[in-house]
Amino acid sequence: DQGVSLPNEYARFGKVSSGLDVARKIQDAPKDSNDKPKKPIYIVKISITESAV
């Protein structure tokens, strides 16, 4: 399972404006041989903000 993929017209970038410590914990979570987290990780709440570059 490769997870959800986006169509090519969507950019795959963003910025963590708060909670970087949580993002790092997710990144550093123990993974199996397929680079999948050994324990499920749940994101309970997010906020998406669009802005001009």
SENULUM-131883 format. One record per residue (C-alpha): residue number from 1; residue in one letter; chain; x, y, z. Coordinates in nm, 2 decimals, padded with zeros to 4 digits. Last residue first. Example, Ala and Ser with C-alpha at 12.3 -4.5 7.8 and 13.67 -1.06 7.14 Angstrom:
2
- i:aa:ch:c1:c2:c3
- 2:S:A:01.37:-00.11:00.71
- 1:A:A:01.23:-00.45:00.78
This chain:
53
- i:aa:ch:c1:c2:c3
- 53:V:A:00.35:03.32:-00.31
- 52:A:A:-00.02:03.37:-00.27
- 51:S:A:-00.18:03.20:00.03
- 50:E:A:-00.41:02.90:00.08
- 49:T:A:-00.46:02.78:00.44
- 48:I:A:-00.51:02.42:00.53
- 47:S:A:-00.58:02.35:00.90
- 46:I:A:-00.53:02.00:01.05
- 45:K:A:-00.69:01.79:01.32
- 44:V:A:-00.68:01.43:01.44
- 43:I:A:-00.37:01.32:01.24
- 42:Y:A:-00.34:00.95:01.33
- 41:I:A:-00.03:00.74:01.32
- 40:P:A:-00.07:00.36:01.32
- 39:K:A:00.22:00.17:01.49
- 38:K:A:00.51:00.01:01.30
- 37:P:A:00.53:00.32:01.06
- 36:K:A:00.58:00.21:00.70
- 35:D:A:00.93:00.23:00.56
- 34:N:A:00.88:-00.11:00.39
- 33:S:A:01.13:-00.28:00.63
- 32:D:A:00.92:-00.15:00.93
- 31:K:A:00.93:00.20:01.07
- 30:P:A:00.99:00.35:01.42
- 29:A:A:00.85:00.70:01.43
- 28:D:A:01.11:00.97:01.34
- 27:Q:A:00.90:01.15:01.08
- 26:I:A:00.59:01.14:01.30
- 25:K:A:00.79:01.27:01.59
- 24:R:A:00.93:01.54:01.36
- 23:A:A:00.58:01.65:01.26
- 22:V:A:00.48:01.67:01.63
- 21:D:A:00.78:01.89:01.71
- 20:L:A:00.68:02.11:01.41
- 19:G:A:00.35:02.17:01.58
- 18:S:A:00.29:02.51:01.43
- 17:S:A:00.34:02.67:01.09
- 16:V:A:00.43:02.34:00.91
- 15:K:A:00.48:02.44:00.55
- 14:G:A:00.36:02.28:00.23
- 13:F:A:00.48:02.08:-00.07
- 12:R:A:00.34:01.82:-00.30
- 11:A:A:00.21:02.04:-00.58
- 10:Y:A:-00.12:01.91:-00.74
- 9:E:A:-00.14:01.88:-01.12
- 8:N:A:00.02:01.53:-01.10
- 7:P:A:-00.29:01.38:-00.94
- 6:L:A:-00.23:01.31:-00.57
- 5:S:A:-00.15:00.97:-00.41
- 4:V:A:-00.31:00.82:-00.11
- 3:G:A:-00.11:00.54:00.06
- 2:Q:A:00.15:00.33:-00.11
- 1:D:A:00.00:00.00:00.00
